[in-house]
Amino acid sequence: MIKSSQNENRRSQPCWERDFQTQALRVELADESSYVFPYTRLAFVRFEPGNDHDTVRLRSDTHEIQIVGENLRSLELALQKFAVDWVKGLSERYDLQTSDDPVRITKITVSELKE
């Protein structure tokens, strides 16, 4: 059961969730597979704004994660605080007008780094 004081640290989004007490980032892919990356293994996060989409790139010691979508700046700022619990792409059918969060993740790819 989540107490109201715990709930203040959480903000639920349709394509990501903020949690200031998380230890790892879960990345859910379109094929329903997922990865869990401990924040202690995260090397850097890079935000790349664009005209038609934004990109957030994360690199761990073993993988690179690329998140593509719209209005991803707030996602990057939450990653800076190690406060993103999970991310996943939104269905094309999802209407952003029903959400108070403008973040829309359209594509996530995870690539293993070669030595």
VMD Tcl script that builds the backbone (N, CA, C; Angstrom):
set m [mol new atoms 345]
animate dup $m
set s [atomselect $m all]
$s set {name element resname resid chain x y z} {
  {N N MET 1 A 0.835 -1.181 0.000}
  {CA C MET 1 A 0.000 0.000 0.000}
  {C C MET 1 A 0.883 1.249 0.000}
  {N N ILE 2 A 0.580 2.192 -0.853}
  {CA C ILE 2 A 1.342 3.428 -0.939}
  {C C ILE 2 A 0.682 4.480 -0.063}
  {N N LYS 3 A 1.445 5.044 0.818}
  {CA C LYS 3 A 0.941 6.114 1.672}
  {C C LYS 3 A 0.951 7.413 0.888}
  {N N SER 4 A 0.144 8.361 1.328}
  {CA C SER 4 A 0.056 9.630 0.603}
  {C C SER 4 A 1.401 10.352 0.558}
  {N N SER 5 A 2.225 10.217 1.585}
  {CA C SER 5 A 3.537 10.878 1.567}
  {C C SER 5 A 4.447 10.255 0.513}
  {N N GLN 6 A 4.314 8.949 0.274}
  {CA C GLN 6 A 5.096 8.307 -0.775}
  {C C GLN 6 A 4.592 8.733 -2.138}
  {N N ASN 7 A 3.300 8.932 -2.251}
  {CA C ASN 7 A 2.698 9.300 -3.510}
  {C C ASN 7 A 3.183 10.652 -4.010}
  {N N GLU 8 A 3.611 11.541 -3.138}
  {CA C GLU 8 A 4.087 12.861 -3.535}
  {C C GLU 8 A 5.364 12.764 -4.365}
  {N N ASN 9 A 6.152 11.696 -4.187}
  {CA C ASN 9 A 7.382 11.521 -4.935}
  {C C ASN 9 A 7.159 10.851 -6.279}
  {N N ARG 10 A 5.947 10.501 -6.591}
  {CA C ARG 10 A 5.653 9.805 -7.835}
  {C C ARG 10 A 4.776 10.658 -8.734}
  {N N ARG 11 A 5.015 10.530 -10.007}
  {CA C ARG 11 A 4.160 11.183 -10.983}
  {C C ARG 11 A 4.022 10.221 -12.147}
  {N N SER 12 A 2.869 9.724 -12.372}
  {CA C SER 12 A 2.659 8.686 -13.365}
  {C C SER 12 A 2.366 9.299 -14.730}
  {N N GLN 13 A 3.039 8.828 -15.730}
  {CA C GLN 13 A 2.872 9.229 -17.108}
  {C C GLN 13 A 2.499 7.974 -17.914}
  {N N PRO 14 A 1.879 8.137 -19.064}
  {CA C PRO 14 A 1.559 6.957 -19.867}
  {C C PRO 14 A 2.795 6.291 -20.473}
  {N N CYS 15 A 3.908 7.006 -20.629}
  {CA C CYS 15 A 5.094 6.402 -21.251}
  {C C CYS 15 A 6.331 6.454 -20.351}
  {N N TRP 16 A 6.173 6.960 -19.125}
  {CA C TRP 16 A 7.270 6.925 -18.163}
  {C C TRP 16 A 6.735 7.211 -16.770}
  {N N GLU 17 A 7.514 6.815 -15.774}
  {CA C GLU 17 A 7.104 7.089 -14.409}
  {C C GLU 17 A 8.271 7.642 -13.620}
  {N N ARG 18 A 7.975 8.680 -12.867}
  {CA C ARG 18 A 8.968 9.327 -12.013}
  {C C ARG 18 A 8.893 8.710 -10.624}
  {N N ASP 19 A 10.046 8.401 -10.053}
  {CA C ASP 19 A 10.111 7.875 -8.690}
  {C C ASP 19 A 11.467 8.268 -8.127}
  {N N PHE 20 A 11.473 9.125 -7.119}
  {CA C PHE 20 A 12.722 9.641 -6.565}
  {C C PHE 20 A 13.461 8.627 -5.703}
  {N N GLN 21 A 12.884 7.446 -5.501}
  {CA C GLN 21 A 13.533 6.436 -4.682}
  {C C GLN 21 A 13.990 5.228 -5.495}
  {N N THR 22 A 13.945 5.309 -6.801}
  {CA C THR 22 A 14.296 4.165 -7.633}
  {C C THR 22 A 15.816 3.950 -7.673}
  {N N GLN 23 A 16.218 2.727 -7.882}
  {CA C GLN 23 A 17.631 2.369 -7.964}
  {C C GLN 23 A 18.049 2.013 -9.388}
  {N N ALA 24 A 17.058 1.803 -10.270}
  {CA C ALA 24 A 17.351 1.344 -11.625}
  {C C ALA 24 A 16.299 1.874 -12.591}
  {N N LEU 25 A 16.654 1.854 -13.853}
  {CA C LEU 25 A 15.764 2.279 -14.934}
  {C C LEU 25 A 15.322 1.039 -15.705}
  {N N ARG 26 A 14.006 0.816 -15.777}
  {CA C ARG 26 A 13.478 -0.282 -16.598}
  {C C ARG 26 A 13.090 0.290 -17.953}
  {N N VAL 27 A 13.563 -0.344 -19.024}
  {CA C VAL 27 A 13.286 0.083 -20.391}
  {C C VAL 27 A 12.435 -1.005 -21.045}
  {N N GLU 28 A 11.192 -0.652 -21.392}
  {CA C GLU 28 A 10.276 -1.594 -22.015}
  {C C GLU 28 A 10.242 -1.336 -23.514}
  {N N LEU 29 A 10.485 -2.388 -24.305}
  {CA C LEU 29 A 10.532 -2.264 -25.757}
  {C C LEU 29 A 9.195 -2.632 -26.393}
  {N N ALA 30 A 9.036 -2.302 -27.669}
  {CA C ALA 30 A 7.786 -2.536 -28.389}
  {C C ALA 30 A 7.424 -4.016 -28.454}
  {N N ASP 31 A 8.415 -4.907 -28.455}
  {CA C ASP 31 A 8.135 -6.347 -28.515}
  {C C ASP 31 A 7.810 -6.939 -27.148}
  {N N GLU 32 A 7.620 -6.083 -26.149}
  {CA C GLU 32 A 7.272 -6.427 -24.775}
  {C C GLU 32 A 8.435 -7.016 -23.975}
  {N N SER 33 A 9.641 -7.026 -24.544}
  {CA C SER 33 A 10.814 -7.391 -23.761}
  {C C SER 33 A 11.253 -6.149 -22.980}
  {N N SER 34 A 12.109 -6.345 -21.980}
  {CA C SER 34 A 12.547 -5.196 -21.197}
  {C C SER 34 A 13.962 -5.416 -20.671}
  {N N TYR 35 A 14.600 -4.308 -20.327}
  {CA C TYR 35 A 15.923 -4.277 -19.714}
  {C C TYR 35 A 15.806 -3.511 -18.405}
  {N N VAL 36 A 16.666 -3.832 -17.449}
  {CA C VAL 36 A 16.780 -3.048 -16.231}
  {C C VAL 36 A 18.232 -2.615 -16.111}
  {N N PHE 37 A 18.450 -1.296 -16.041}
  {CA C PHE 37 A 19.787 -0.728 -15.946}
  {C C PHE 37 A 19.946 -0.033 -14.597}
  {N N PRO 38 A 20.842 -0.521 -13.742}
  {CA C PRO 38 A 21.088 0.178 -12.474}
  {C C PRO 38 A 21.653 1.566 -12.751}
  {N N TYR 39 A 21.177 2.557 -12.022}
  {CA C TYR 39 A 21.674 3.917 -12.215}
  {C C TYR 39 A 23.173 4.025 -11.930}
  {N N THR 40 A 23.712 3.151 -11.101}
  {CA C THR 40 A 25.147 3.195 -10.803}
  {C C THR 40 A 25.991 2.837 -12.022}
  {N N ARG 41 A 25.401 2.222 -13.038}
  {CA C ARG 41 A 26.131 1.830 -14.240}
  {C C ARG 41 A 25.934 2.819 -15.395}
  {N N LEU 42 A 25.156 3.869 -15.163}
  {CA C LEU 42 A 24.877 4.857 -16.200}
  {C C LEU 42 A 26.064 5.799 -16.366}
  {N N ALA 43 A 26.576 5.919 -17.606}
  {CA C ALA 43 A 27.734 6.769 -17.878}
  {C C ALA 43 A 27.314 8.211 -18.177}
  {N N PHE 44 A 26.319 8.396 -19.046}
  {CA C PHE 44 A 25.852 9.745 -19.354}
  {C C PHE 44 A 24.492 9.713 -20.034}
  {N N VAL 45 A 23.858 10.904 -20.068}
  {CA C VAL 45 A 22.596 11.127 -20.760}
  {C C VAL 45 A 22.795 12.336 -21.653}
  {N N ARG 46 A 22.343 12.234 -22.896}
  {CA C ARG 46 A 22.449 13.361 -23.827}
  {C C ARG 46 A 21.070 13.665 -24.410}
  {N N PHE 47 A 20.664 14.920 -24.317}
  {CA C PHE 47 A 19.407 15.382 -24.893}
  {C C PHE 47 A 19.708 16.079 -26.202}
  {N N GLU 48 A 19.013 15.697 -27.266}
  {CA C GLU 48 A 19.186 16.299 -28.595}
  {C C GLU 48 A 17.832 16.797 -29.081}
  {N N PRO 49 A 17.597 18.113 -28.985}
  {CA C PRO 49 A 16.315 18.637 -29.466}
  {C C PRO 49 A 16.268 18.637 -30.991}
  {N N GLY 50 A 15.071 18.546 -31.521}
  {CA C GLY 50 A 14.901 18.586 -32.970}
  {C C GLY 50 A 13.605 19.261 -33.339}
  {N N ASN 51 A 13.428 19.538 -34.624}
  {CA C ASN 51 A 12.209 20.194 -35.090}
  {C C ASN 51 A 11.005 19.261 -35.058}
  {N N ASP 52 A 11.181 18.027 -35.526}
  {CA C ASP 52 A 10.053 17.097 -35.570}
  {C C ASP 52 A 10.087 16.059 -34.451}
  {N N HIS 53 A 11.223 15.899 -33.774}
  {CA C HIS 53 A 11.312 14.982 -32.631}
  {C C HIS 53 A 12.557 15.301 -31.810}
  {N N ASP 54 A 12.539 14.862 -30.562}
  {CA C ASP 54 A 13.697 14.963 -29.680}
  {C C ASP 54 A 14.286 13.569 -29.500}
  {N N THR 55 A 15.558 13.526 -29.108}
  {CA C THR 55 A 16.211 12.252 -28.824}
  {C C THR 55 A 16.943 12.371 -27.495}
  {N N VAL 56 A 16.792 11.344 -26.662}
  {CA C VAL 56 A 17.564 11.226 -25.435}
  {C C VAL 56 A 18.399 9.966 -25.578}
  {N N ARG 57 A 19.713 10.117 -25.442}
  {CA C ARG 57 A 20.623 8.971 -25.517}
  {C C ARG 57 A 21.210 8.736 -24.134}
  {N N LEU 58 A 21.156 7.487 -23.710}
  {CA C LEU 58 A 21.747 7.087 -22.439}
  {C C LEU 58 A 22.810 6.047 -22.746}
  {N N ARG 59 A 23.889 6.098 -22.015}
  {CA C ARG 59 A 24.921 5.095 -22.200}
  {C C ARG 59 A 25.290 4.512 -20.849}
  {N N SER 60 A 25.263 3.201 -20.797}
  {CA C SER 60 A 25.769 2.490 -19.629}
  {C C SER 60 A 27.120 1.911 -20.029}
  {N N ASP 61 A 27.708 1.133 -19.166}
  {CA C ASP 61 A 28.989 0.536 -19.517}
  {C C ASP 61 A 28.844 -0.584 -20.541}
  {N N THR 62 A 27.628 -1.081 -20.772}
  {CA C THR 62 A 27.426 -2.195 -21.698}
  {C C THR 62 A 26.454 -1.921 -22.838}
  {N N HIS 63 A 25.609 -0.882 -22.711}
  {CA C HIS 63 A 24.558 -0.637 -23.695}
  {C C HIS 63 A 24.373 0.854 -23.977}
  {N N GLU 64 A 23.797 1.128 -25.155}
  {CA C GLU 64 A 23.328 2.469 -25.478}
  {C C GLU 64 A 21.828 2.390 -25.677}
  {N N ILE 65 A 21.111 3.316 -25.070}
  {CA C ILE 65 A 19.658 3.388 -25.158}
  {C C ILE 65 A 19.318 4.678 -25.883}
  {N N GLN 66 A 18.483 4.571 -26.903}
  {CA C GLN 66 A 18.044 5.758 -27.642}
  {C C GLN 66 A 16.535 5.863 -27.497}
  {N N ILE 67 A 16.089 7.009 -26.994}
  {CA C ILE 67 A 14.663 7.273 -26.801}
  {C C ILE 67 A 14.299 8.424 -27.728}
  {N N VAL 68 A 13.314 8.214 -28.587}
  {CA C VAL 68 A 12.880 9.218 -29.555}
  {C C VAL 68 A 11.431 9.576 -29.252}
  {N N GLY 69 A 11.120 10.866 -29.339}
  {CA C GLY 69 A 9.751 11.292 -29.094}
  {C C GLY 69 A 9.611 12.792 -29.122}
  {N N GLU 70 A 8.608 13.270 -28.430}
  {CA C GLU 70 A 8.303 14.697 -28.391}
  {C C GLU 70 A 8.364 15.201 -26.951}
  {N N ASN 71 A 8.874 16.410 -26.789}
  {CA C ASN 71 A 8.916 17.078 -25.480}
  {C C ASN 71 A 9.671 16.247 -24.428}
  {N N LEU 72 A 10.857 15.774 -24.787}
  {CA C LEU 72 A 11.611 14.881 -23.911}
  {C C LEU 72 A 12.497 15.613 -22.895}
  {N N ARG 73 A 12.482 16.933 -22.865}
  {CA C ARG 73 A 13.335 17.670 -21.927}
  {C C ARG 73 A 13.027 17.299 -20.470}
  {N N SER 74 A 11.750 17.194 -20.096}
  {CA C SER 74 A 11.427 16.852 -18.702}
  {C C SER 74 A 11.875 15.431 -18.358}
  {N N LEU 75 A 11.889 14.539 -19.328}
  {CA C LEU 75 A 12.420 13.196 -19.106}
  {C C LEU 75 A 13.915 13.269 -18.823}
  {N N GLU 76 A 14.631 14.065 -19.598}
  {CA C GLU 76 A 16.069 14.242 -19.371}
  {C C GLU 76 A 16.341 14.822 -17.981}
  {N N LEU 77 A 15.568 15.818 -17.573}
  {CA C LEU 77 A 15.770 16.430 -16.258}
  {C C LEU 77 A 15.500 15.440 -15.130}
  {N N ALA 78 A 14.518 14.566 -15.299}
  {CA C ALA 78 A 14.256 13.532 -14.289}
  {C C ALA 78 A 15.371 12.492 -14.274}
  {N N LEU 79 A 15.936 12.172 -15.436}
  {CA C LEU 79 A 17.075 11.247 -15.490}
  {C C LEU 79 A 18.282 11.837 -14.779}
  {N N GLN 80 A 18.459 13.146 -14.873}
  {CA C GLN 80 A 19.553 13.827 -14.186}
  {C C GLN 80 A 19.489 13.579 -12.676}
  {N N LYS 81 A 18.281 13.442 -12.165}
  {CA C LYS 81 A 18.090 13.219 -10.727}
  {C C LYS 81 A 17.930 11.732 -10.397}
  {N N PHE 82 A 18.206 10.849 -11.356}
  {CA C PHE 82 A 18.026 9.394 -11.181}
  {C C PHE 82 A 16.611 9.096 -10.695}
  {N N ALA 83 A 15.634 9.747 -11.285}
  {CA C ALA 83 A 14.267 9.659 -10.800}
  {C C ALA 83 A 13.289 9.108 -11.840}
  {N N VAL 84 A 13.770 8.371 -12.826}
  {CA C VAL 84 A 12.881 7.734 -13.788}
  {C C VAL 84 A 12.864 6.244 -13.476}
  {N N ASP 85 A 11.701 5.736 -13.154}
  {CA C ASP 85 A 11.549 4.328 -12.796}
  {C C ASP 85 A 11.491 3.449 -14.046}
  {N N TRP 86 A 10.683 3.854 -15.043}
  {CA C TRP 86 A 10.568 3.080 -16.277}
  {C C TRP 86 A 10.187 3.992 -17.446}
  {N N VAL 87 A 10.486 3.509 -18.649}
  {CA C VAL 87 A 10.088 4.182 -19.886}
  {C C VAL 87 A 9.560 3.138 -20.856}
  {N N LYS 88 A 8.628 3.549 -21.710}
  {CA C LYS 88 A 8.129 2.689 -22.784}
  {C C LYS 88 A 7.534 3.571 -23.867}
  {N N GLY 89 A 7.470 3.055 -25.064}
  {CA C GLY 89 A 6.881 3.801 -26.168}
  {C C GLY 89 A 5.367 3.827 -26.061}
  {N N LEU 90 A 4.774 4.922 -26.527}
  {CA C LEU 90 A 3.319 5.054 -26.529}
  {C C LEU 90 A 2.742 4.463 -27.800}
  {N N SER 91 A 1.575 3.920 -27.673}
  {CA C SER 91 A 0.835 3.438 -28.825}
  {C C SER 91 A 0.455 4.626 -29.709}
  {N N GLU 92 A 0.421 4.412 -30.999}
  {CA C GLU 92 A 0.007 5.468 -31.939}
  {C C GLU 92 A -1.407 5.962 -31.632}
  {N N ARG 93 A -2.240 5.101 -31.046}
  {CA C ARG 93 A -3.634 5.443 -30.787}
  {C C ARG 93 A -3.801 6.346 -29.583}
  {N N TYR 94 A -2.755 6.454 -28.739}
  {CA C TYR 94 A -2.891 7.213 -27.504}
  {C C TYR 94 A -3.041 8.707 -27.792}
  {N N ASP 95 A -3.997 9.326 -27.166}
  {CA C ASP 95 A -4.256 10.758 -27.346}
  {C C ASP 95 A -3.603 11.529 -26.207}
  {N N LEU 96 A -2.622 12.371 -26.526}
  {CA C LEU 96 A -1.918 13.137 -25.504}
  {C C LEU 96 A -2.823 14.140 -24.786}
  {N N GLN 97 A -3.923 14.505 -25.373}
  {CA C GLN 97 A -4.803 15.481 -24.739}
  {C C GLN 97 A -5.423 14.941 -23.459}
  {N N THR 98 A -5.398 13.626 -23.255}
  {CA C THR 98 A -5.951 13.046 -22.034}
  {C C THR 98 A -4.932 13.036 -20.908}
  {N N SER 99 A -3.705 13.490 -21.153}
  {CA C SER 99 A -2.643 13.463 -20.153}
  {C C SER 99 A -2.220 14.878 -19.803}
  {N N ASP 100 A -1.739 15.063 -18.554}
  {CA C ASP 100 A -1.223 16.371 -18.159}
  {C C ASP 100 A 0.269 16.490 -18.476}
  {N N ASP 101 A 0.860 15.449 -19.049}
  {CA C ASP 101 A 2.285 15.438 -19.370}
  {C C ASP 101 A 2.458 15.416 -20.884}
  {N N PRO 102 A 3.175 16.394 -21.453}
  {CA C PRO 102 A 3.337 16.442 -22.908}
  {C C PRO 102 A 4.372 15.462 -23.469}
  {N N VAL 103 A 5.099 14.725 -22.611}
  {CA C VAL 103 A 6.116 13.784 -23.094}
  {C C VAL 103 A 5.438 12.664 -23.882}
  {N N ARG 104 A 5.972 12.404 -25.067}
  {CA C ARG 104 A 5.486 11.293 -25.896}
  {C C ARG 104 A 6.699 10.543 -26.420}
  {N N ILE 105 A 6.867 9.320 -25.979}
  {CA C ILE 105 A 7.958 8.469 -26.467}
  {C C ILE 105 A 7.404 7.625 -27.600}
  {N N THR 106 A 8.010 7.747 -28.782}
  {CA C THR 106 A 7.521 7.021 -29.951}
  {C C THR 106 A 8.375 5.809 -30.302}
  {N N LYS 107 A 9.655 5.828 -29.881}
  {CA C LYS 107 A 10.535 4.719 -30.246}
  {C C LYS 107 A 11.663 4.608 -29.227}
  {N N ILE 108 A 11.982 3.369 -28.848}
  {CA C ILE 108 A 13.116 3.107 -27.965}
  {C C ILE 108 A 13.929 1.976 -28.580}
  {N N THR 109 A 15.232 2.192 -28.683}
  {CA C THR 109 A 16.124 1.119 -29.136}
  {C C THR 109 A 17.238 0.949 -28.107}
  {N N VAL 110 A 17.651 -0.287 -27.925}
  {CA C VAL 110 A 18.734 -0.628 -27.015}
  {C C VAL 110 A 19.756 -1.403 -27.827}
  {N N SER 111 A 21.009 -0.944 -27.798}
  {CA C SER 111 A 22.085 -1.591 -28.538}
  {C C SER 111 A 23.199 -1.980 -27.576}
  {N N GLU 112 A 23.686 -3.198 -27.720}
  {CA C GLU 112 A 24.809 -3.635 -26.906}
  {C C GLU 112 A 26.088 -3.037 -27.470}
  {N N LEU 113 A 26.940 -2.510 -26.618}
  {CA C LEU 113 A 28.201 -1.925 -27.053}
  {C C LEU 113 A 29.206 -3.040 -27.305}
  {N N LYS 114 A 29.931 -2.917 -28.380}
  {CA C LYS 114 A 30.980 -3.899 -28.725}
  {C C LYS 114 A 32.290 -3.470 -28.128}
  {N N GLU 115 A 33.076 -4.427 -27.681}
  {CA C GLU 115 A 34.388 -4.101 -27.093}
  {C C GLU 115 A 35.425 -3.852 -28.148}
}
mol reanalyze $m
mol bondsrecalc $m
mol representation Tube
mol addrep $m
